[in-house]
C-alpha cells in the first residue's frame, strides 16, 4: 500500500502547471522546456541523441530546435567529427529561463509552506531533503532496487 498516496508527485504536477503557464507567457512550451533542459545538461548533444534521450521523433526535435534557435534559446553548430550532424548548445537566454523557472517553483513552494508552523516546516523540509538524497543516489546508481519492487505491480490510479 502506498502510504504517501503519491502526494509528492501530485504536488510536483501542480507546480509544473504553474511553471508551464508562466513559460507559455514567455513563448516557451513544455516540450521546448524539456529540450532546453536536456541541452543545458548535455552541451554539444546532437539532435539525434536528443531525440533518443527525449524519446521523440527526429523531425519533432529538429522543429523544436529551429523554433528555439529562432527565439534565441539554442544554437546549432556543425559537428567537427561529422559534417552532417549539428550539435546543440544553450544560450545565455536559456540560462536566464532556468533562473525564471526556479523562481516560479520557489515562490510556489514558499506559498505552500507558509501556513505551516515554522518548526513543522523545518522538520518537513529536513525529511524531504533526506528523501531527495536517497532518490538521487538510487537514480545515479541506475535504479538497482526498482526492478524487484516493480515486479507484478499494476499501474495504480490516483
N, C-alpha and C positions, 0 to 999 in steps of 0.2 A: 504494500500500500504506500502511496506517495504522500508522506506526511506534510510535505511542503506544498502540495497541491499545485506545484509548478508556479507559485506566485512570483518568483524572481523572473521567470520568463514572461509572465503576463505584465509585470511592471515594465520590463525592458521593451515590450511591444508598445506600451502606451507612450513611453518617452520617445521611441522611434517614430511614432505617428507625429509627435510634435516636431522632431528633427526633420522629417520628410516635409511637413507643412512649411517649416522655416526655409529649408533648402529650395523648395519649389519657388518661394518668393525670390530666391537668388537665381532662379532659372536652372536649377540642378535637380534631376530626378533621382530616385533611389538607386536605379541601375547604374546611372552615371556615378553616383557616390561610391558604389561598390567598386567600380573600375578605378576611380581616383584613389581610393583606399589601397587597392592592390598595387597600383603603380608607385604610390608613396612608399610602401613597404618593400617593393622589389624594383628599384630604379633600373632601367635598362631592360626590363622584361619585354619580350617580343609579343606582338599581337596574338600569335599562335599560342604561346604559353599562357597568355591572359585568358584566351578562350577556354583552354583546358582547365585553368585554375577556377574560373567562374562558371564552368560547365555551360558555356554559351556558344552559340554558333559563331564561326569566324566572321561572317558578314555583319552580324549584330555588333561584335566588338569593333569592327572597322568603322561602322556607322557611329557608334558612341565615341570612339576615339576622334573621328573627324569633327563631331559636334563639340567635344571638349577642347579640342585644339582650337577651333574657331572661337570658343568662349574664353580661351586663354588659360585653361587649367592643365593641359598636357602639351608636350611637344613630341614629335616623332623625328627620330634621327636614323640615318642609314646605318645598318649593321655592318661594321667593317669586316666581319667574318663571312657575311653572306649579303651581297648587294641587293638581293630580292626582298629581304625582310627589313622591317623597321623596328627600332627599339623605342620604348615609351618612357618618358620622364615627366614627373610632376613639376609644375612651375611654382613660383612664389605665391601666386594667386591660389593654387591648390593647398599650399601650406596654410594660408590665411583661412581657407574654408574649414580646415581641420580645427583651427582655433575657434572658429564660429560654431561648429558642431559641438565641440566640447563645452563651450559657454552655454549653449542651449541645454545640454544634458545636465550641466552643473546647476543651472538655475532651476530646472525641474526637480532634481533630487533635493536641493536645498528647500524648495517649497514643500516637497513631500514629507521631509523630516521635521519641518518647522513646528508641527503640533505635538511632537513627542517631547517629554521632559528631557532635559539635557543629558542626564545620566542614562536614560533609556536609549537615546540616540547614540551616545558614545558606545554603549555596550553592543548595540545592534551593528554599528559600523565596524567595530572590532571583530565581531563574529563574521560579518560579511567579508571582511578582508581575509580572514583565515580561510573561508570557503573559496574565495577567489584564488588565493595562492595554491590551494590544493588542486583546484580545477586547472590552473595554469601548468602545474607540474605534470598532471595527467595528460594534458594536451601536448606539451613538449615531449613527453615520453611516447607519443603516438597512441594514446588511449589504451594502454595494455590491460586495464581492468574491465573495460567495457564489453568485449565480446562475450565473456561469461555472464555478465549481468544482463545482457540483452537477449540471451538465448530464450526462446519460447515466449517472448513478450509480444503482445499485440499492441498497436498504437492505442493509447488511452485518450479518450476525449477530455476536453477541458471541462 
